[in-house]
Amino acid sequence: MNKRLEVCLTPALLPLYKVEDYIVVIIDVFRATTSICYGIENGAEAIIPVSQVEECAAYREKGLNYLLAAERDGAVVSGFDFGNSPFSYTPDKVSGKTVVLTTTNGTHALHLSIGAKKIVLGAFINLTALCNWLKTQHENILLVCAGWKNNFNLEDTLFAGAVVEQLKGLQFKTDDPAIAANDLYLLAKDDLSGYLKKTSHSDRLKQLGIEADIAFCLNVDMTTAIPVLQQNKLVKLTA
């Protein structure tokens, strides 16, 4: 029987899926999953995703040496160590550390996916490593686009399409959102940066003066690390 390869275009549509039937891949290209992949590659011991800023702040009271990261509407929340810029997840900052992170979209999508067979994170920087691992799995796969505040966005959909491109034809049955995402990716793949300049989130980040983050997030295959959720922490997937 063919495995299913499906795309959930926004977390608002997740109730339509029975996540227990899937390996879920969380996608938040600008910038949460990119930064988490980069942080795990650079030696972060774990990244703890939480839904609310207050949950993140509560870790200050736990007495351990957590780094606290909070982003809302693209900006670092006042009083936190950093937000979700990939440039905050360099080895000198995160190696050996545990980061507690809350973001506008990515951590929201992740928490809605709790109960899946496994939850991993994807971004362009770990695209091939992620796809190579997915090819070895014998489960249905659901690519969950974090979108923007429960709405559809282009960048996460394009990444989902890039995954579909590598997996299609491998005994997977795709749904219409997967086909549409793949078609969009094929339209944009020769100039991802140019195509994504038109996105609302790209414009939002530019207004914050962080174009460098956008460029970084479109690097392909910078890392081989695949973050996986284990006991409420994101850690590096081992075979």
ABEGO torsion letter per residue (X at the ends): XBBBBBBBABAAAAAABBAAABBBBBBBAOAAAAAAAAAAAAGBABBBBBABAAAAAAAAAAGBBBBBBBBBGGBBBBGBABBABAAAABAAAABGBBBBBBBAAAAAAAAAABGBABBBBBBAAAAAAAAAAAAABABBBBBBBAEBGGBBBAAAAAAAAAAAAAABGBGBBBBAAAAAAAAAAAAAAABAAAAAAABAAAAAAAAAGAAAAAAAAABBGABABBBBBBGGBBBBBBX
